[in-house]
Amino acid sequence: MATRLGILVGGGPAPGINGVIASAAIEALNSGLDVVGIYDGYAHIARGDTSQVAPLRLDDVSRIHNTGGSILRTSRTNPAKDERTLANCVESLLSLDLRYLIAIGGDDTTYGASKIAERTAGRLGIVTVPKTIDNDLPLPDNAPTFGFETARSVGAGIVENLMEDARTASRWYLAVTMGRKSGSLALGICKAAGATLAVIPEEFPPGTIDLDLIVDTLVGAIVKRAADGRDHGVAVIAEGFVERLSPADLAVMSDASRDAYGNVRLAEIPIGVVLRDAVRKRLEEIGVGTTVVPKDIGYELRCAKPVPFDVEYTRTLGYGAVRYLLKGGSGALIALSGGRVVPVTLGELTDPQTGRIRVRLVDIITESYEVARQYMIRLEPEDLREPQLSRLSSKTKLDPEAFAQRFGRLFPTVPVRRAG
């Protein structure tokens, strides 16, 4: 029987990947297995090309755990794109004489691994190790996905610098962060850095998000800061709201292409520029003048040197993945709970309605979110009541009633009490 373990990385980079590769390879080698790294995720094997592999030896991995990036590189190739692609992946992995496979990735990589596991049951043991700076996989005990803590730390440092620049130059920054479905990274960066406010998709009712509501949220915060004598601020905005825009609003933004999993390539959409222009226009309409500057915070987070939390975390995950496989396990995602390795079956992670991996969203009824919200500067229902209403409207050319009407739609379930 084959005694070889393969490791591949799928999806976008995240700090800590090399820590998983290193610890998994070391444990496998110490257990008598040969280890090979598969370059560029599923990209080559999906075409039946098995030449892009290399042996991993102790000297290759012993000191990579605290480095950024991925020594095996990565790709977004979908192994389950169609029957031929899936068959190529299965045949390639088996022809490499693999007995075990560790796939490091997020929800899409996990979904692809689950399809390969179905085809290779009994022949190939497969586990996935969850990786995403979006922090959107439903792990036990609400544990973070590896890479998130580093991305939040680096992102918070960037926002702190923007906050100082905003104060010094009297301007507003609209900092757009990664987060396709979840606003966890945007909220975490905002909360850690003490930014003026965060805007995340979870704050809006289910369904389509009206772009005007996001614009008014930002404009309302700018006006409220002005009423407090401050002409600057930083708003941290999760890019994922784009996927919930109406087709008309999305068309205004871009005709961005889609990746191998059918996801809109958010990096191709000038989210910050569109928001800047819309906010500038709204400010002009209400007679408020300020400088608004967009700033994307994304790629510089993905290959950052991991913080100690992620170094320690990933070393345990890689070790646990190998131990689980050697005990005969397969078809699971490796997580930690209370310091122990916990395999989570792919069935537990799958949404029965969509057949895809469930997404973990920010729970906005928790104290963790409440604390973040309490420290933000943004319009609240009481701001549309006197005496605060007149105080805010005086910073614009709107009278109190017109101000309440314009911004009252931010709170559709709250009755607005106007002056008089």
C-alpha positions in Angstrom: 0.0 0.0 0.0 1.2 3.5 -0.8 2.8 5.3 2.1 3.0 8.8 0.6 1.2 12.0 1.7 0.5 14.9 -0.6 -0.1 18.5 0.5 -1.7 21.3 -1.7 -3.0 24.8 -1.1 -6.1 26.2 -2.7 -7.7 29.7 -2.7 -6.2 33.0 -1.7 -3.1 33.2 0.5 -3.4 33.5 4.2 -0.7 34.0 6.9 0.2 30.6 8.4 0.0 28.4 5.4 3.7 27.4 5.7 3.2 26.6 9.3 0.6 23.9 8.4 2.9 22.6 5.6 5.8 22.4 7.9 4.2 20.7 10.8 2.2 18.2 8.6 5.4 17.3 6.7 7.5 16.9 9.8 4.9 14.7 11.5 4.4 12.6 8.4 8.1 12.1 7.9 8.6 11.2 11.5 5.9 8.6 11.1 7.6 6.9 8.2 5.7 8.5 5.2 7.1 10.1 2.1 5.8 13.6 1.6 5.3 15.5 -1.7 4.1 19.1 -2.2 1.7 19.7 -5.1 2.3 23.1 -6.6 -0.5 25.6 -7.4 -3.3 23.8 -5.8 -5.5 21.8 -8.2 -4.4 23.8 -11.2 -2.1 21.2 -12.8 -3.7 17.9 -11.7 -7.0 19.2 -12.9 -5.5 18.9 -16.4 -4.0 15.5 -15.7 -0.5 17.0 -15.3 1.4 15.3 -12.4 4.8 16.9 -13.1 4.4 19.9 -10.8 5.2 18.1 -7.5 8.3 18.0 -5.4 9.4 15.9 -2.4 9.3 17.7 1.0 12.2 16.9 3.3 13.0 18.0 6.8 15.5 20.5 5.6 12.9 22.0 3.2 10.3 22.7 5.9 12.1 23.0 9.3 12.3 26.8 9.3 9.3 28.0 7.2 6.6 28.0 9.9 7.1 31.8 10.7 7.2 32.9 7.1 4.4 34.4 5.0 3.1 33.2 1.6 3.1 29.5 0.5 6.1 27.5 -0.5 3.7 25.5 -2.7 2.1 28.6 -4.1 -1.7 28.4 -4.6 -4.5 28.8 -7.1 -8.3 29.0 -7.3 -8.8 26.1 -9.7 -12.0 24.3 -9.0 -11.4 20.5 -9.0 -15.2 19.9 -9.2 -15.8 22.3 -12.1 -17.1 19.4 -14.3 -16.9 15.7 -14.6 -13.7 15.7 -16.7 -11.8 18.0 -14.3 -12.9 16.0 -11.3 -11.8 12.7 -13.0 -8.4 14.2 -13.9 -7.9 15.2 -10.2 -8.8 11.8 -8.9 -6.6 10.0 -11.5 -3.7 12.3 -11.0 -3.7 11.9 -7.2 -3.9 8.2 -7.4 -1.2 8.0 -10.1 1.1 9.9 -7.7 0.8 6.9 -5.5 -0.7 8.9 -2.7 -2.3 7.3 0.3 -3.2 10.6 2.0 -3.9 14.2 1.0 -4.0 17.4 3.0 -5.8 20.3 1.3 -5.2 23.6 2.9 -7.9 26.1 1.9 -11.2 27.9 2.6 -14.8 26.9 1.8 -14.2 26.4 -2.0 -11.1 24.2 -1.4 -13.0 22.3 1.2 -15.9 21.7 -1.1 -13.6 20.5 -3.9 -11.8 18.1 -1.5 -15.2 16.7 -0.4 -16.0 15.8 -4.0 -12.6 14.1 -4.5 -13.1 12.2 -1.2 -16.4 10.8 -2.5 -14.7 9.4 -5.5 -11.7 7.9 -3.7 -13.3 6.4 -0.6 -11.1 3.6 0.8 -8.2 4.5 -1.6 -7.2 8.0 -0.5 -7.6 9.6 2.9 -8.3 13.3 2.6 -8.6 16.1 5.2 -8.8 19.8 4.8 -7.2 22.4 7.0 -9.4 25.6 7.1 -7.6 28.8 5.9 -9.2 32.2 5.2 -8.6 35.7 6.5 -12.3 36.2 6.0 -13.0 34.1 9.2 -16.1 32.7 7.6 -16.0 29.0 8.2 -18.3 27.5 10.9 -15.6 26.1 13.2 -16.4 24.6 16.7 -16.5 27.0 19.6 -16.5 29.9 17.1 -12.7 29.5 16.7 -11.1 31.8 14.2 -9.8 30.4 10.9 -6.0 30.6 10.7 -4.7 33.7 9.1 -7.5 35.9 10.5 -5.6 37.1 13.6 -2.6 38.1 11.5 -4.7 39.8 8.9 -6.6 41.7 11.6 -3.3 42.8 13.3 -1.7 44.0 10.1 -4.9 45.6 9.0 -5.4 47.4 12.3 -1.8 48.8 12.0 -2.7 50.2 8.5 -5.9 51.8 9.7 -4.1 53.3 12.7 -1.8 55.0 10.3 -4.7 56.2 8.2 -6.4 57.6 11.2 -3.4 59.7 12.0 -3.1 60.9 8.4 -6.8 61.7 8.4 -6.4 63.8 11.5 -3.3 65.5 10.2 -4.7 66.3 6.7 -8.4 66.8 7.7 -9.8 64.1 5.5 -11.9 61.0 5.5 -10.7 57.6 4.4 -13.0 54.8 3.1 -10.9 51.7 3.8 -12.3 48.7 1.9 -11.3 45.3 3.3 -11.6 41.7 2.1 -14.5 39.6 3.2 -16.6 38.1 0.5 -19.6 37.0 2.7 -18.6 37.9 6.2 -17.8 41.3 7.7 -15.6 39.7 10.4 -12.3 41.1 9.2 -13.7 44.7 8.6 -15.3 44.7 12.1 -12.2 43.2 13.7 -9.9 45.7 12.2 -12.2 48.6 13.1 -12.6 47.4 16.7 -8.9 46.8 17.2 -7.8 50.1 15.6 -10.6 52.2 17.1 -11.6 53.4 13.6 -14.6 55.8 13.3 -17.0 53.1 12.1 -17.3 49.8 10.2 -20.0 48.9 7.6 -20.6 45.2 7.2 -23.3 43.3 5.3 -24.7 41.6 8.4 -26.0 44.9 9.6 -28.5 45.1 6.8 -31.7 43.0 6.5 -31.5 39.7 4.4 -31.7 40.1 0.6 -30.6 42.9 -1.6 -28.7 45.9 -0.1 -29.5 49.3 -1.4 -26.2 51.1 -2.2 -27.9 54.4 -1.1 -28.2 53.0 2.4 -24.4 52.4 2.6 -23.7 55.9 1.2 -26.1 57.5 3.7 -24.5 55.5 6.6 -21.1 57.0 5.6 -22.5 60.5 5.0 -24.4 60.4 8.3 -21.2 59.5 10.2 -19.3 62.4 8.5 -22.0 64.8 9.5 -22.1 63.6 13.0 -18.4 63.9 13.4 -18.6 67.4 12.0 -21.2 68.3 14.6 -18.7 67.2 17.3 -16.1 69.5 15.8 -14.1 66.8 14.0 -13.5 67.0 10.2 -11.8 63.6 9.8 -12.3 59.9 10.2 -11.8 56.4 8.8 -14.6 54.1 7.8 -13.8 50.4 7.4 -16.1 48.7 4.8 -16.4 45.0 4.1 -16.2 44.4 0.3 -18.8 41.6 0.6 -21.7 44.0 0.4 -21.1 44.1 -3.3 -22.5 40.6 -3.8 -25.8 41.7 -2.3 -26.3 44.7 -4.4 -29.1 44.9 -7.0 -28.1 44.1 -10.6 -28.5 47.7 -11.4 -26.2 48.9 -8.6 -23.7 46.2 -9.5 -23.7 47.2 -13.1 -22.8 50.7 -12.1 -19.8 49.4 -10.3 -18.2 47.1 -12.8 -18.5 44.2 -15.3 -16.0 42.2 -13.3 -15.4 38.6 -14.3 -15.9 35.5 -12.1 -13.4 33.0 -10.7 -13.4 29.2 -11.1 -16.0 28.8 -8.4 -18.4 31.4 -9.9 -17.6 34.1 -7.4 -17.4 37.7 -8.7 -13.8 38.9 -8.7 -14.3 41.6 -6.1 -10.7 42.8 -6.6 -11.6 43.9 -10.1 -14.5 46.2 -8.8 -13.4 49.7 -7.8 -15.5 49.6 -4.7 -13.7 52.4 -2.9 -13.8 54.7 -5.9 -17.5 54.1 -6.5 -18.3 54.8 -2.8 -16.0 57.9 -2.8 -17.8 59.4 -5.7 -21.3 58.6 -4.3 -20.4 60.0 -0.9 -18.9 63.2 -2.4 -22.0 63.7 -4.5 -24.3 63.2 -1.5 -22.2 65.6 0.6 -22.4 68.2 -2.0 -26.2 67.8 -2.2 -26.6 68.5 1.5 -24.0 71.3 1.6 -21.1 69.6 3.4 -17.5 69.9 2.1 -14.8 67.4 3.0 -12.0 65.4 1.3 -12.9 61.7 0.8 -10.1 59.2 -0.2 -10.6 55.5 -1.0 -8.1 52.9 0.3 -8.1 49.2 -0.4 -6.8 47.0 2.3 -6.4 43.5 1.0 -3.5 41.9 -0.8 -1.0 43.3 1.7 -2.7 41.2 4.5 -2.6 37.8 2.7 1.1 37.0 2.7 2.1 38.8 5.9 4.4 37.2 8.4 2.1 35.3 10.8 1.7 36.6 14.3 2.6 34.1 17.1 -1.0 33.1 17.5 -1.2 31.8 13.9 2.2 30.2 14.1 1.2 28.2 17.1 -2.3 27.5 15.8 -1.1 26.2 12.4 1.6 23.9 13.8 -1.1 22.2 15.8 -3.5 21.9 12.9 -0.9 20.4 10.6 0.2 17.9 13.2 -3.5 17.0 14.0 -4.3 16.5 10.3 -1.6 13.8 9.9 -2.5 12.1 13.2 -6.2 12.0 12.1 -5.3 10.4 8.7 -2.9 7.9 10.2 -5.8 6.7 12.5 -7.9 6.0 9.5 -9.8 9.2 9.3 -10.9 10.9 6.1 -13.4 13.3 4.6 -13.2 15.9 7.5 -12.0 19.4 8.2 -9.4 19.6 11.0 -10.3 22.1 13.8 -9.3 22.8 17.4 -11.6 22.9 20.4 -10.3 23.4 23.9 -6.7 22.8 22.7 -7.7 19.4 21.2 -7.8 18.4 17.5 -11.4 18.0 16.4 -12.3 16.5 13.0 -15.5 18.1 11.6 -17.1 16.0 8.9 -17.8 17.7 5.7 -21.5 16.8 6.1 -21.6 18.8 9.3 -20.3 21.8 7.4 -22.6 21.5 4.4 -25.7 23.5 3.9 -28.4 21.0 2.9 -30.2 23.5 0.7 -27.2 24.6 -1.4 -24.9 21.6 -1.0 -22.1 24.1 -0.3 -20.0 24.7 2.8 -22.0 26.9 5.3 -20.7 30.4 5.8 -20.2 31.9 9.3 -21.4 35.4 9.5 -21.0 38.1 12.2 -23.6 37.6 14.9 -24.8 41.2 15.4 -26.8 40.3 18.6 -23.7 39.4 20.6 -21.8 41.6 23.1 -18.8 41.4 20.9 -20.6 43.2 18.1 -22.4 45.5 20.6 -19.1 46.8 22.0 -17.8 47.6 18.5 -21.0 49.4 17.6 -21.0 51.4 20.8 -17.6 52.9 20.0 -18.5 53.8 16.4 -19.6 57.3 15.4 -22.6 56.8 13.2 -26.2 58.0 13.1 -28.5 56.3 15.6 -32.3 56.6 15.9 -32.1 59.1 18.7 -30.1 61.4 16.4 -33.3 62.0 14.5 -35.0 63.4 17.6 -34.7 66.8 19.2 -32.5 68.4 20.3 -29.9 66.3 18.5 -31.8 66.5 15.2 -31.4 70.3 14.9 -27.8 70.2 16.0 -26.9 67.7 13.2 -29.0 69.4 10.5 -27.4 72.7 11.2 -24.2 71.3 9.8 -26.0 70.8 6.4 -28.3 72.9 4.3 -31.2 70.7 5.2 -33.8 71.8 7.7 -34.5 69.3 10.6 -37.5 67.7 8.8 -35.7 67.2 5.6 -32.7 65.8 7.4 -34.9 63.3 9.3 -36.6 62.3 6.1 -33.3 61.7 4.3 -31.6 59.7 7.0 -34.7 58.2 8.6 -34.6 55.4 6.0 -31.5 54.0 7.8 -33.9 53.0 10.5 -37.1 51.7 8.7 -38.6 50.1 11.9 -38.0 53.1 14.1 -40.6 56.0 14.1 -38.9 59.4 13.7 -40.0 62.2 15.9 -39.5 65.5 14.2 -39.3 69.0 15.5 -42.5 70.8 16.5 
